[in-house]
Structure formats: C-alpha cells, structure tokens
Amino acid sequence: MSRVTVAICTYKEAHSGYLEQSIQSVIEQTYKDLKIIVYDDASPDNTEGIVYKFMEKDKRISYVKNEKNLGLFGNFNKVLDCCDTEYVVVFHDDDVMLPHMVETEVKELDIHPNAVMCGQMYCPITMDENNKSEIHPKYSYTKDVTVFEQGRLIEENLNRGGNVFCCPSVMFRTQKINEFNLRFKGEIGNAADWLLWLEANKSYEIIGISNPIMKYRNHSNTTTNRTNIFGMCDTHYQIEIWLLRNGYERYMQKIRDNFILSAFSSLNNEPYVDSFLNLKKELYSRYNWEISDQSIIVKRILAKEFIRISKKETSFSDYFKKRNLIKEKLGAKIGIIEETMLFLKYFIARSLILKLSRLFHK
C-alpha cells in the first residue's frame, strides 16, 4: 500500500493547460510510492477527458468527480476525509511540483514523528500565465529546514505579521489531522489555510522548508486574485477574532499593521498616496483598524517604485516626485539611511533576481 496520496483539486482548468502541467509534475516525482487522485469539483468542461488520458499511461492515477460543487475548501476537506494513506498532499491544479518535493517532505516527516505537516515557507519560485518563472529571496530564514515546535509557529507568524506557508506545498500526517479533526474552515474565506496551520500548531510541531520544492502560479484567475480588497480583509478579520479568543492580544497591533499593509499592497492603481488615504478611512470604519506608523506604508510605496524602476516601468525623476508628494500628504519621514537600504534591497537586489530569473527560465 502506498504511503502518500497526492490529491490534485481542480475546477474548470481544462482550457488552460495548467492541469496537465500539474499532473505531469506529480508523475515525475522522484518518490514513486504514491497514489495520485484528481478531485474534480463538478467541472462543466472536459476535465474528465484530460485526466483519463493520463490514467491510460499511469495506473497510479484515479479520478473522482463531485456530484455537486463543494467550493475550494470543501473539496480540500473531502480529500482529507477520504484519505487512507499515512501522508497526504492537497495540491492545486495550476501549480507545479519540483521533482523532489514529495521525497523531501516524506523524509522530514519521517525524521520528525511529532510533526503534523511539512511545507514550503513563502514562494521562492513563482510562475505567470505563460510559465515564465521568477525567483524570489528566501527572506530571513537561513536554515534549509525549520522545526516549529508546539505553539512556536503561531508566535513566528505573529512576529512576522502573516502566514509563512504556501498552501499547495503542504504535506499532512493523516493520523494527526484526524486526531483533532483539523479541517479547512472555508466560511472564513482565503485565510482558511492560515487558520488551519495556527490550529495545528497549538498541538503539534510543523516543519518548514526554505529551499524551493514547488512553483506557485500567479495569474488573474487565482482565488487570491479574484478576491477584492475588502473580501481579503474580511477573511483576515476572522484570523484576528481567533487570535483574540486564544490569548494573543499583545500581537494585535502588529497583525493589524500587516493586514493594512497587505490590503494596500493589493492596490495596483495610482496615485498610491490617495489610494492609501481612502483605504485607511474605510478600514477604520469597517474593522476599527488603524496603522501604528505611516512610515510602514511610505516604505512600501518607495519599495514599489524601486521595483518598477528595476523593471524599467518608471524613472528616477518620477520616483523623486512621488517621494516629495508622500512627504507633503502623509507627513511621514524616512531617513536617508533607510531610503538607501530600500534602494539596495528593492532596486539592486531585484535587478539581480530578474537577471537570475531570466537565466533560470532559459
């Protein structure tokens, strides 16, 4: 009997070619002792035909079609309810595993028998609609593998101000998620995965991997991108409620700062300053959220501009105009040393990353 189930949850992806890439990436895993099950959430397209072509060539693959649409997290939970193997991965139909992903995670969970899950921290490699890859920094995690002991991931998330795990990368230990009936609470929206990690870490260890084990696809039709700003804030507000109920009041301002920053980062329209002022007013009226220090937003605006300069989407002269506007309207100051550090991090480092990304893509 196989030790691992890789469940690919899909809905209406027959047209894009993403599902085929996702399935192929699982087939090519270096770890071969696995079951591959495609859970089709009642797609009205030719998903079944695509999967059956793979099934003819690989007997490890099976297909399940829901009688009615369960929704994203409902389909995820069906996977967890039906799993009969030691480990299970709930994978997305538009992402791609690197060949060693399953092998790496099985190895770590075998080494750490008290761990409930293992997954990729952040997204070191992303893809766009055209399969172009982009490499991102590993943030401040220097270890290849980080063991978050019971309760530590919660503290870590709150210190950093947000979720650090990439949902489709996660491998669960089936026995432990069933022990406390840990499931995705779809009613809270897109933060259901984050909430599951927090609930899991109340009782168990969690393993984080820094080195890339998958490619996460960013495109206009992802669940995250389909959610409007206040829909995103509503789901994060549910995280705040959970934290308050579980005794983490001391982190509230930091987490609210991060929620506001995340909402602002979702704004692609200019002018950024006016957009932020309008957003700030609305967030306060809806959730009583107020940012502790507007210099956080100033730094994000300047970072956005340095990234745009590195991509040759704007010029330094426009950058200085925008910086002066920030000082005028927000009244927030940023020192020359901080500005220089932002320049080094987001312009020079970003330029190098873009060059590496082009080489990687070739």
N, C-alpha and C positions, 0 to 999 in steps of 0.2 A: 504493500500500500504506500502511496506517495505521502511524503511528509508535508508538502507545500501545495496550497491552492493559490493560483493567480487568477483572480476574478476580474475580468475587464467589463466594467459597467458602461453601457452605451445607450445613446438615444439619438436617432436621426443623424448619423455621421456617415451614411453610405455614400453621400455625394462628394465628400471632401478628400477621401483617400487617407485620412488620419487613422481610421480604424484599422485599415490594413497594415499601416506602419506600426501601430501599437501591438497588434497581434504578432507581427513578424519579429518585433524586438523581444517578445516573451519567448517565442520559439527558439531564438538564437542565444538564450541564456546558457552560460557555462554550467549552471546547475540544472541537470536534466530530469531529476526525480520529482516532477511536479505535474499537477493537473491544471489545465487551462480551461476556464469556463467563461464564456461570454454571456453576460446577463443583459438581455435586450429589454429595455423598459417600454415595451409595446410600441416600437418604432413603426411608422406607417410606410417606410421606404424598403429598400432591398437589402437591409442589414442581414437577414437570414441567408440570402444567396451568397453574400460575401463570406460569411463565416463558414458555410458548407464547403466552399472551395478549399479553405484551409483544413477543414476536417477530413477531407479526402486524402490529404497528404500527411497529416499528423494525427494519430489516434489518441493523443493526449487531450485533444481539444473537444469540448462539448458545448452545446448551445441551449440556453434557457430563455424563453420569451414570456414575459409577464402578460397575464390576461388583460390587465389594465395598467395605466401609467402610475407608478408609485412615487414619482419625483426622485430627484437626485439622491437625497439621503435615505429615502425609503428603499431605493434599490440597493444602496450600500448596506443597509441593515438586513435586507433579505440575504445578502451574501454571508454576513456574519451569523445569521440564524441557521443557514443551511450548511455551513462549513463542517466537514468531518475530518479535516487533517490537522496536524499539530500546529502549523503556521498558515496564515492567510494574508495575501496582499489584495487590497481593494484598489485596482488600478483604473486610470481614466482612459477613455477611448481616443484622446487626442495627444497623449504624451508618449514618450519613448524611453524604454529602459536601456541603460548601457549594459553590455553583455554580462558584467559581473555583479549586477545589483542583487539578484536573489541569493547567489552564493555568498556574497559579503554579509547580507543580513542574517542568513541562516547561521553562519559562523559566529556572529556576535551574539545571537540569541542562545546558541548552544553554550557559549562561554559564560553567559550571564543568565542562569536559570530563573532568577527572580524578576527579570525584565518582562514587562507586558508587551512592549513594542520596540521597534527599531526603525529609524527613518533618516532621511536626508534633512540636514539643517539648512534652511534657506534654499535657494535655487542657483547653484554655481553655473549651470548652463541652461539657457532658455532658447526657444525657437520661435520663429514667426510663422505666418501662414505659408511662406514659401520654403520652409525647412531651413532657413538660414539660422545658424547657431550664433549665440553671443555668450561670451564668458564673463562672469561677474566675480568680484572679490569674495573671499571666504569670511568676510567680516573679522571679528576679533577672536574667533575660535581657531586656536593654533593646533590643537590636538586633532588627529585623524578621527578618533572615536572619543566621545564624551559620555560618561555614565552619570545620568541624573538620578541620584538616589531619591528615595521616597520624599516627596514634597519639594525637592530642590528645583525641578523644572518650573514649578509654579513661581517660586521666588525668582528664578532666572528670567522667566517671561516677563514678570512684572518689573524687574530691574531694567530690562531692555525695552519695556513698553509694548510688547506684542508677541505674536505667535512666531516661533522659530522653525517649525516643522512644515515640510512640504507634503500635503495630504496624500497624493498618489504614490509617494515613495514608501509609505509606512507598511511594515510587516507586523502583524499581530500574533501573539501567542494565544491560540484559541481558548485553551483552558482558563486562562486568567481573565479574558474579557467576558467569558460566560460566568465566571465566579461571582462577579458583581453586576452582571447584565449591562455591561458598558456598551452603549449604542450611540449613534449619531442622533442628536435632538434636532431634527430638521425644522421644527417650528421656530427655532431662533434664527434661521437663515444661514448665511455663508460662514458664520463663525462656529458652526456646529462641530467642525473638526477640531478647532482650537479648544472648545469646551470639553470635548472627549479626552484630549491629551491632559487637560488640567484634572479632570475627574480620575483618570487612570493613575496620575502621579500622586494622588492622595494615598494610594495603597501600594503602588509598585514602582520599581525602577523603570526608567526609559533610556534607551540607547540612541545617541545622536551621532550621525556620520557627517564629517565635514567635506571629505573628498567627493567629487561628483559620482553619482550612481545612476542618474537619470537625466533626461532633458524635459523641462516643463515648457509647454507651448503657450505662448501669449498670442491671442487673436481676438478679434472683435466679438466672437460668439461664445467666449468662455462665460461660465456662470458669474465669475467675479466682474467681468466687464459689462455683463448685462444688468448688473445691479446698480441703481442710481446711488448718488452720494448718500442720501438720507436713508435709503434702504440699507446701505452698508453701516451707517451709524446706528440704525435701529438694532441690527444684529449685534454690534459691539456693545450696545447698551445692555443687552442680555448678559454679556460677559461681566459687565460692571455689577449687575444685580447678583450674579453667582459669587463674585469676589466678596461683596459686602456680606452676603449670607454666610460665607465661610471664613470670616475674620481677617480679611486683608484690607481693612480700611486705610491703613497707612500708605498704601500704594495708589490710592485713588487719583491724586492729582497727576502723578506720573502717567498713569494709564489714560487719563482724560487728555493730557497733552498729546499722547501718541494717537488717540482717536481723532483729535482735531487735525493733527499733522497728516494722518492717513487720508482724512476727508479732503484736506487741502491738496494733497499730492494727486488726488483723483481729478482735480481740475486741470484741464489742458488749455482752457481758454485764457486769453489775456484781456485786460491787464490783471496780473496776479494780485496786485495790492487791493484793487477794488473788489475782486472776487473774494479775497480773504475777508475783507471787512464785512461783506454781505453774508458770507458763510458764518463768520463769528457771531453775528447778531442772531442768525437763525438757530445755530447750535445752542446758544444760551437760552433762547425761548423754548426750544423743544426739550432739552435734556438738562438744563442748568449747567452746561459745560462752559468753562472759561479757561483759556490758556494761561499758564502761570507766568510766562515770559515770552513776549512777542519776538524776541531775538531768535527764538527757535524757528519761527516762520521766516524771518529775514534770511537766516542761513539756508533754509530750504529753497527760497526764491533764488538766492545767489547761486546755489548749487545747480538748480535747474538751468540757469543761464550759462554757467561754466560747461555743463554737459552740452547745451545747444551750440556753444562756441566750438567745442571739440568736434561736434558733428558738422560744423560749418553751416549751421542754420541761422546764426546771428553773428554780430561783430562785437568787438570790444567797445567800440564807441556807443553802441546801443546798450551794452552792459552798464557803462558808467551813467548813462541817462536814467536807466532803471534804478540803479543804486541811489541816485540823488532823489528820485521820486519816493523811494522807500523811506529815506530819512525824513522827507517832508510830510508824508501821510501817516506813517506809523510811529514816527518819533523814536524808533528803536535804533540803538547804536551797535555797531560791530567794530571791534578793534582791527587795526592793520594786520596784527599777527594772526587773528582768527580768519580774516579775509584771505591772507596768504596761504594758510593751511587749507582752506576750502579750495583755493586755486590749485594747489598741489594735488589734493585728493581728487577733485572732480574734473579738472582740465587735463593735467599732465597724466595722472593715473588712468583716466578714462580714455585718453588718446592711445596710451599703450595697450589698454584692454581691447580697444577697437582694432588695433593692428593685429594683436594675437587672435582675435576672433576671426579676422579675415583669413589668417594663416590656417586656423583650425578648420574653417569652412572649406578651404581648398583641399 
